[in-house]
């Protein structure tokens, strides 16, 4: 079972930046896909960005050019660098690991962007 711990959320003004971290309990090279999702109040959880064990990345259209997902195998950590934050980015951000047939989720970290 993979355990994930997110950190880095907080309150930031529109136009600002935050970097989220997700630390995994095992080597992320063994995890097929790591992703960041978010869920705003009253909305469904949505994919923000994902990275495969081979390093391929994908992004939601709403964050392309503003957010960057990356990973550090030595630290077993995946990051989400968020720039040019908008009020619409306010949500709880979750890290997800997809390994073999299973999905594992972190507890989430709140990101609030004020106008």
N, C-alpha and C positions, 0 to 999 in steps of 0.2 A: 504494500500500500504506500502510495506517495503522499507525503504531507507537504503542504505549501503554506508559506507565511508571507503575506504581503505587507509592505510598509511604504511610506513616502507620501501618503495622501495628506490633504490639508485644505486650508482656505487660501485662495489666491485671487488677485484681481484679474479681470479680463485683460488678455494680452500677455499675461505672465506665463511662467513655466513651472512644471513639476516633473520630478522623476520618480516613478514607482519602481519598487523592487519586489521580486518574488523569489524567495529562497526555497529550494526543494530539498527534501530529506535524503535524496539519493542523486547519483550522477545523472545530470540532465541529458547526457549523451545516450542514455538508455530510454529516454522518453521520446516518443514519436513526434508529438507536436505539443508545443507550449503556446498558450494564448492568453490574451487579455480580453475580458468581457466587461461590459458595464450595464448597470440597471438603474434607470432614473425612476423616481416615484411615479407609479401609475403606468409604467411602460414595461415592455418585455425586455429580458436580458438580451443584449446584442453583442456580436463579435466586434471588437475594436481592431485587434491585430493578432497575427499568429506567426510563429516561426517553427520550422521543422528541424529535426535533428541534423539535416543536411544544410541548414542555414537559409532555406528559402523562406521568404516573408510574404505576407499578404495583409492588406489593410482595408478597413471600411472606407467607402468613398468620402465619408464625412470627415475623416481624419488624415487622409492622404496629404502629404506635404507638410503636415504639422506634427505628427506623432512618428516616433521611430521605435521599433522593437529591436532588442538586441539580447545577446546571451553571453555569459561568461562561464565556460565549462569548469574552469578551475574553482570558481566560487559556487557552482551549482545554482546560479541565479539568472533570472531573466528580467530585463528592464523594459520600462516603457517611458521614453522621454517624450514629454508633452509640451509643445511650444505653442505660442499664440492661442492660448486657451480662451474658450468662449463660454458664455453663460450656459449654453446648450450642452457643454461637456460635463456639467454637474451630474454626478451619479456615484453610486458605489461601484468600485472597480474590483473585479475578481480575476484571479489567476486560475487557469485550468491546465491540467496536464492530461494528455491523452496517451496512454501506454497500453499497447496490445489492444484489448477489447474494452478497456475501462477508462472512465473519466474521473479525475480527482479535482476537487475545488478547494481554494483557499477560503478564508473567512471574509475577505473583502476589506477594502479600505476606502473611506469616503473622500471624494474630491468635490470641493465646492468652489465655484467660480463666481465671484461677485462682479456686478456691473459698475 
